[in-house]
Amino acid sequence: MATTADDLPTDNHENDNDSDDEAVPFLSSNSIKLLWPFVPLGLVVGALRWKTVPTSAFNFLAIIPLSAAVSDASDKLSDQFGDLAGALVNATFGNAVELIVGILAVYHGDTAFAQSVMLGSILSDILFVLGGCLLSSAWRDPILKLNTAVSGALSSLMIITAVALILPTALYSTVEATSSDPQHLEPQILAFSRGTAFVLLVLYTAYLHFEFTRKDLFDPQPLGTVRRHDSSTSNAIPHDPQSPHDNEEEDGEEEEPGNLITTFVILLTSAAGIMFCSHFLLDSINSTSEATHISRTFIATILVPIASNAPECATVIGSSRNGRIDFAVAVIVSSILQIALFVVPVLVLLGWAIGREMTLNFETFQTVILFLAIILVNHLLKNGKYTYMHGLTLIAL
């Protein structure tokens, strides 16, 4: 439920430059404007089938502003519709880069690349984005406190998610170590992964229902805050109480139909741009890896998530820097759950539908890192109190 700047209680930092900077949508920020020229460049060199390092670099950089555009447009649209429509918009476009890259990789039979992108994006959120969020907020407040009701529920979901993603890998690794022919287990791993995918989607639906029915937890209002629109909606990703879009509706007016159509066009064209840029990026990765000696796993696990999470990282760090740590952490954990409970199972079921064997049997090393990271974050969430050292620890990992 959105509130306007006039509704919010004042504090000593409301006139800081950080707050002024955050009043500008990420889509229109100067840093993003500098990257927009790479969109046509990436599309042109990709269309010319130049399988070179510049093709990968241009399309990688092009994904960043396109991801910001999709994020900005999906947030605006989800604010205008009901709970269900808003949830569908956020589920589909909230992690558009991961979803599109994953679909393209699975379609081309490169399921290992899709798996690496999913794990890399989760790890990026858990370690880098959350660590930066805690670090930026803790410099202002030495000890941070979170809403324990929300953090407890989210931490439980993360543990269940971790178990679901890790079990197939643990099972296969155990049999591989004790059997001379572990290949006979692959059909069982495939069936287990598909069954788990259905369970994860059901769990994601339950998570959305929990959020809708407990809006007071996911959209907390500061003391003295007045809600402008009781009929406003909640999203699959929590809404920032100081979102720049609220200024556009300061007088309680609904967004004009023309603006709504424009937002739809921006959303669809940006998503299409991500699809083409991702296709050209995937098409040139092998030659780029050979030329630069950068492994495909590094590109999938580190570089692609950086491009995808850049807008989210800027948003949550800006929010945490201005004292809205509950909102920032909820956005990060919601993004993690959206990938693990929605994007990953969708890719598994898509692979089943088109005859590609996409499983939850990830690389053992990546799975161990994921498990340790989730255990650490789960401990932090349940503790409910943080300092800047917690942020430094996450970034260091």
C-alpha positions as CSV (number, residue, x, y, z in Angstrom):
1,M,0.0,0.0,0.0
2,A,1.6,3.2,-1.1
3,T,1.9,6.3,1.0
4,T,3.0,9.7,-0.1
5,A,5.9,11.7,1.2
6,D,3.5,14.0,3.0
7,D,2.2,11.1,5.0
8,L,5.5,10.0,6.3
9,P,6.9,11.2,9.6
10,T,9.8,13.5,9.4
11,D,13.2,12.7,10.6
12,N,16.6,14.3,10.8
13,H,17.6,12.9,7.5
14,E,14.7,13.8,5.3
15,N,16.6,16.6,3.6
16,D,19.8,14.6,3.0
17,N,21.1,14.3,-0.5
18,D,20.5,10.6,-0.4
19,S,16.8,11.1,-0.1
20,D,16.8,13.6,-3.0
21,D,18.7,11.1,-5.1
22,E,16.3,8.4,-4.3
23,A,13.4,10.6,-5.4
24,V,14.5,10.0,-9.0
25,P,13.4,6.7,-10.5
26,F,16.3,4.3,-11.2
27,L,15.2,4.2,-14.8
28,S,16.0,7.9,-15.2
29,S,19.2,8.1,-13.2
30,N,22.3,9.4,-14.8
31,S,24.2,6.1,-14.3
32,I,21.5,4.2,-16.3
33,K,21.4,6.8,-19.0
34,L,25.0,6.2,-19.7
35,L,24.3,2.5,-20.4
36,W,21.3,3.0,-22.8
37,P,23.5,3.4,-25.9
38,F,24.7,-0.2,-25.4
39,V,21.2,-1.5,-26.1
40,P,21.2,-0.7,-29.9
41,L,24.9,-1.5,-30.1
42,G,24.3,-4.9,-28.5
43,L,21.4,-5.6,-30.8
44,V,23.3,-4.6,-33.9
45,V,26.5,-6.6,-33.3
46,G,24.3,-9.5,-32.2
47,A,22.2,-9.3,-35.4
48,L,25.4,-9.3,-37.4
49,R,26.4,-12.5,-35.6
50,W,29.7,-11.2,-34.4
51,K,30.6,-13.9,-31.9
52,T,33.3,-11.8,-30.2
53,V,34.1,-10.3,-26.9
54,P,32.5,-6.9,-27.8
55,T,29.2,-8.7,-28.6
56,S,29.1,-10.2,-25.1
57,A,30.2,-7.0,-23.4
58,F,27.7,-4.8,-25.3
59,N,24.8,-7.1,-24.6
60,F,25.9,-7.6,-21.0
61,L,25.8,-3.9,-20.4
62,A,22.6,-3.5,-22.3
63,I,20.8,-5.9,-19.9
64,I,21.4,-3.5,-17.0
65,P,19.2,-0.5,-18.2
66,L,16.6,-2.9,-19.7
67,S,16.4,-4.7,-16.3
68,A,15.9,-1.4,-14.6
69,A,13.1,-0.4,-17.1
70,V,11.3,-3.7,-16.5
71,S,11.6,-3.3,-12.8
72,D,10.3,0.2,-12.9
73,A,7.4,-0.6,-15.2
74,S,6.3,-3.7,-13.4
75,D,6.2,-1.8,-10.1
76,K,4.0,0.8,-11.6
77,L,1.6,-1.7,-13.1
78,S,1.4,-3.8,-10.0
79,D,0.4,-0.7,-8.0
80,Q,-2.6,-0.2,-10.4
81,F,-4.1,-3.7,-10.3
82,G,-5.5,-6.0,-7.6
83,D,-3.5,-8.5,-5.5
84,L,-3.7,-11.3,-8.0
85,A,-2.7,-9.3,-11.0
86,G,0.0,-7.5,-9.1
87,A,1.4,-10.8,-8.0
88,L,1.4,-12.2,-11.5
89,V,3.1,-9.1,-12.9
90,N,5.8,-9.3,-10.2
91,A,6.2,-13.1,-10.5
92,T,6.6,-12.8,-14.3
93,F,8.8,-9.7,-14.5
94,G,10.3,-9.3,-11.0
95,N,13.3,-11.4,-12.0
96,A,12.9,-11.0,-15.8
97,V,16.6,-11.5,-16.6
98,E,16.9,-14.8,-14.7
99,L,13.7,-16.1,-16.2
100,I,14.5,-15.1,-19.8
101,V,18.1,-16.3,-19.6
102,G,17.0,-19.5,-18.0
103,I,14.3,-20.1,-20.6
104,L,16.7,-19.5,-23.5
105,A,19.4,-21.7,-21.9
106,V,17.0,-24.6,-21.3
107,Y,15.5,-24.2,-24.8
108,H,19.0,-24.6,-26.3
109,G,19.8,-27.6,-24.0
110,D,22.3,-25.7,-21.9
111,T,20.7,-26.6,-18.6
112,A,24.0,-26.3,-16.7
113,F,24.2,-22.6,-17.6
114,A,20.6,-22.1,-16.5
115,Q,21.4,-23.7,-13.1
116,S,24.5,-21.6,-12.6
117,V,22.5,-18.4,-13.4
118,M,19.8,-19.3,-10.8
119,L,22.3,-20.2,-8.1
120,G,24.4,-17.2,-8.9
121,S,21.5,-14.8,-8.6
122,I,20.4,-16.3,-5.3
123,L,24.0,-16.0,-4.0
124,S,24.3,-12.4,-5.3
125,D,21.1,-11.4,-3.4
126,I,22.2,-13.3,-0.2
127,L,25.8,-12.2,0.0
128,F,26.4,-9.0,-2.0
129,V,23.1,-7.2,-2.1
130,L,22.1,-8.0,1.5
131,G,25.6,-7.4,2.7
132,G,25.7,-4.0,1.0
133,C,22.3,-3.2,2.5
134,L,23.3,-3.9,6.0
135,L,26.6,-2.1,5.6
136,S,25.1,1.1,4.2
137,S,22.4,1.1,6.9
138,A,24.7,0.3,9.8
139,W,26.9,3.3,9.2
140,R,24.0,5.4,10.2
141,D,22.6,3.3,13.0
142,P,25.2,1.2,14.9
143,I,22.6,-1.5,15.7
144,L,19.9,-2.4,13.3
145,K,16.6,-4.2,14.3
146,L,14.2,-6.0,12.0
147,N,10.6,-7.0,12.3
148,T,11.0,-10.5,13.8
149,A,7.6,-11.7,12.6
150,V,8.5,-11.1,9.0
151,S,12.1,-12.2,9.3
152,G,11.1,-15.4,11.1
153,A,8.6,-16.4,8.4
154,L,11.0,-15.6,5.6
155,S,13.9,-17.5,7.2
156,S,11.8,-20.6,7.5
157,L,10.8,-20.4,3.9
158,M,14.5,-20.0,2.9
159,I,15.5,-23.1,4.9
160,I,12.7,-25.2,3.2
161,T,13.8,-23.8,-0.2
162,A,17.5,-24.7,0.6
163,V,16.5,-28.3,1.5
164,A,14.5,-28.7,-1.7
165,L,17.3,-27.4,-3.9
166,I,20.1,-29.3,-2.1
167,L,18.5,-32.8,-1.7
168,P,18.9,-33.9,-5.3
169,T,22.5,-32.9,-5.4
170,A,23.3,-34.6,-2.1
171,L,21.5,-37.8,-3.2
172,Y,23.4,-37.9,-6.5
173,S,26.8,-37.1,-4.9
174,T,26.3,-39.8,-2.2
175,V,25.5,-42.5,-4.8
176,E,28.4,-41.2,-7.1
177,A,30.8,-41.7,-4.2
178,T,29.6,-45.2,-3.3
179,S,28.7,-46.6,-6.7
180,S,30.7,-47.4,-9.8
181,D,27.7,-46.6,-12.0
182,P,25.8,-43.5,-10.7
183,Q,24.2,-42.9,-14.0
184,H,21.4,-45.3,-13.2
185,L,20.1,-42.8,-10.6
186,E,19.6,-40.0,-13.2
187,P,15.9,-41.0,-14.0
188,Q,15.1,-40.9,-10.3
189,I,16.8,-37.5,-9.9
190,L,14.8,-36.2,-12.9
191,A,11.5,-37.5,-11.5
192,F,12.4,-36.2,-8.0
193,S,13.2,-32.7,-9.5
194,R,9.9,-32.5,-11.3
195,G,8.0,-33.5,-8.3
196,T,9.9,-31.0,-6.2
197,A,9.1,-28.3,-8.8
198,F,5.4,-28.7,-8.2
199,V,5.9,-28.6,-4.4
200,L,7.9,-25.4,-4.7
201,L,5.2,-23.7,-6.9
202,V,2.6,-24.7,-4.3
203,L,4.9,-23.2,-1.6
204,Y,5.3,-20.0,-3.6
205,T,1.5,-19.7,-3.9
206,A,1.2,-20.2,-0.1
207,Y,3.8,-17.5,0.4
208,L,1.9,-15.0,-1.8
209,H,-1.3,-15.8,0.2
210,F,0.5,-15.3,3.4
211,E,1.7,-11.9,2.2
212,F,-1.7,-10.8,1.0
213,T,-3.4,-11.8,4.2
214,R,-0.8,-10.3,6.5
215,K,-0.2,-6.9,4.8
216,D,0.4,-5.3,8.2
217,L,3.6,-7.3,8.4
218,F,4.9,-6.8,4.9
219,D,3.8,-3.2,4.5
220,P,4.3,-1.7,8.0
221,Q,3.3,1.9,8.4
222,P,5.3,4.2,10.7
223,L,3.6,5.6,13.7
224,G,1.3,8.5,12.7
225,T,1.2,7.5,9.0
226,V,-2.1,7.9,7.3
227,R,-3.1,5.5,4.5
228,R,-4.3,7.4,1.5
229,H,-5.9,4.5,-0.3
230,D,-7.3,1.7,1.7
231,S,-7.9,-0.3,-1.6
232,S,-4.3,-0.1,-2.6
233,T,-2.5,-3.4,-3.3
234,S,0.4,-5.4,-2.0
235,N,2.9,-6.9,-4.4
236,A,4.9,-10.0,-4.4
237,I,7.8,-7.7,-3.7
238,P,7.1,-5.4,-0.9
239,H,6.3,-1.8,-1.7
240,D,8.6,1.0,-0.6
241,P,6.8,3.5,1.5
242,Q,8.9,6.2,0.0
243,S,8.7,5.0,-3.5
244,P,9.2,7.7,-6.1
245,H,6.0,6.7,-7.8
246,D,4.0,7.9,-4.8
247,N,4.8,11.5,-5.7
248,E,3.0,11.0,-9.0
249,E,-0.2,10.1,-7.1
250,E,0.2,12.7,-4.3
251,D,-3.4,13.9,-4.7
252,G,-4.8,10.4,-4.7
253,E,-5.4,10.3,-8.4
254,E,-5.3,7.1,-10.4
255,E,-2.8,6.9,-13.2
256,E,-4.2,8.0,-16.5
257,P,-5.0,5.4,-19.2
258,G,-2.4,6.9,-21.5
259,N,0.3,6.6,-18.9
260,L,-0.8,3.0,-18.2
261,I,-0.5,2.1,-21.9
262,T,2.9,3.7,-22.0
263,T,4.0,1.7,-19.0
264,F,2.8,-1.5,-20.7
265,V,4.7,-0.7,-23.9
266,I,7.9,0.0,-21.9
267,L,7.5,-3.3,-20.0
268,L,6.9,-5.4,-23.1
269,T,9.6,-3.7,-25.2
270,S,12.2,-3.9,-22.4
271,A,11.4,-7.5,-21.8
272,A,11.8,-8.2,-25.5
273,G,15.1,-6.3,-25.5
274,I,16.3,-8.5,-22.6
275,M,15.3,-11.6,-24.6
276,F,17.3,-10.5,-27.7
277,C,20.3,-9.3,-25.7
278,S,20.3,-12.5,-23.6
279,H,20.1,-14.6,-26.8
280,F,23.1,-12.7,-28.3
281,L,25.0,-13.0,-25.0
282,L,24.5,-16.7,-24.8
283,D,25.4,-17.1,-28.5
284,S,28.7,-15.4,-28.0
285,I,29.7,-16.8,-24.6
286,N,31.8,-19.7,-25.9
287,S,34.0,-17.5,-28.1
288,T,34.3,-14.9,-25.3
289,S,35.2,-17.6,-22.8
290,E,37.9,-18.9,-25.1
291,A,39.3,-15.4,-25.9
292,T,39.3,-14.1,-22.3
293,H,39.9,-17.4,-20.5
294,I,36.9,-16.5,-18.3
295,S,34.9,-19.7,-17.6
296,R,31.3,-20.0,-18.6
297,T,30.5,-20.9,-14.9
298,F,31.9,-17.5,-13.8
299,I,29.9,-15.6,-16.4
300,A,26.7,-17.4,-15.4
301,T,27.3,-17.3,-11.6
302,I,28.8,-13.9,-11.2
303,L,28.4,-11.6,-14.3
304,V,24.8,-12.3,-15.3
305,P,23.4,-11.9,-11.8
306,I,25.3,-8.6,-11.5
307,A,23.5,-7.2,-14.6
308,S,20.2,-8.5,-13.3
309,N,20.5,-7.3,-9.7
310,A,22.0,-3.9,-10.3
311,P,18.6,-2.0,-10.2
312,E,17.5,-3.9,-7.1
313,C,20.8,-3.3,-5.4
314,A,20.6,0.4,-6.0
315,T,17.0,0.5,-4.7
316,V,17.6,-1.5,-1.5
317,I,20.9,0.2,-0.6
318,G,19.2,3.6,-1.1
319,S,16.3,2.5,1.1
320,S,18.6,1.1,3.9
321,R,20.8,4.1,3.8
322,N,17.7,6.2,4.6
323,G,16.7,4.0,7.5
324,R,14.1,1.7,5.8
325,I,16.0,-1.5,6.6
326,D,12.8,-3.6,7.0
327,F,11.7,-2.8,3.5
328,A,15.2,-3.4,2.0
329,V,15.6,-6.8,3.6
330,A,12.1,-7.9,2.7
331,V,12.8,-6.9,-1.0
332,I,16.0,-9.0,-1.0
333,V,14.5,-12.1,0.6
334,S,11.4,-11.8,-1.6
335,S,13.6,-11.8,-4.7
336,I,15.5,-14.9,-3.4
337,L,12.2,-16.7,-2.8
338,Q,10.9,-15.6,-6.2
339,I,13.8,-17.2,-7.9
340,A,13.9,-20.4,-5.8
341,L,10.2,-20.9,-5.6
342,F,9.0,-19.7,-8.9
343,V,11.7,-19.3,-11.6
344,V,13.6,-22.5,-10.9
345,P,10.6,-24.8,-10.8
346,V,9.2,-23.1,-13.9
347,L,12.4,-23.9,-15.7
348,V,12.3,-27.6,-14.6
349,L,8.7,-27.9,-15.8
350,L,9.5,-26.1,-19.0
351,G,12.4,-28.5,-19.7
352,W,9.9,-31.4,-19.1
353,A,7.5,-29.9,-21.6
354,I,10.0,-29.4,-24.4
355,G,12.0,-32.5,-23.8
356,R,15.0,-31.0,-22.0
357,E,16.3,-32.7,-18.8
358,M,16.5,-29.7,-16.5
359,T,17.0,-31.1,-12.9
360,L,17.7,-29.7,-9.5
361,N,21.1,-31.6,-9.4
362,F,23.4,-28.6,-9.3
363,E,27.2,-28.7,-9.1
364,T,28.3,-29.9,-5.7
365,F,30.6,-26.9,-5.0
366,Q,27.9,-24.4,-5.8
367,T,25.4,-26.2,-3.7
368,V,27.6,-26.2,-0.7
369,I,28.2,-22.5,-1.0
370,L,24.4,-21.9,-1.3
371,F,23.7,-24.0,1.7
372,L,26.3,-22.2,3.9
373,A,25.1,-18.8,2.7
374,I,21.4,-19.6,3.5
375,I,22.3,-21.0,6.9
376,L,24.2,-17.8,7.7
377,V,21.4,-15.5,6.5
378,N,18.8,-17.6,8.3
379,H,20.8,-17.1,11.5
380,L,21.0,-13.4,10.9
381,L,17.2,-13.1,10.1
382,K,16.2,-15.0,13.3
383,N,18.6,-12.9,15.4
384,G,16.9,-9.7,14.3
385,K,19.8,-7.4,15.2
386,Y,22.7,-6.4,12.9
387,T,25.8,-4.3,12.8
388,Y,28.0,-3.3,9.9
389,M,30.2,-6.3,10.6
390,H,27.4,-8.6,9.5
391,G,27.3,-6.7,6.2
392,L,31.1,-7.0,5.8
393,T,30.9,-10.7,6.6
394,L,28.3,-11.3,3.9
395,I,30.2,-9.3,1.3
396,A,33.5,-11.1,2.1
397,L,31.9,-14.5,1.5
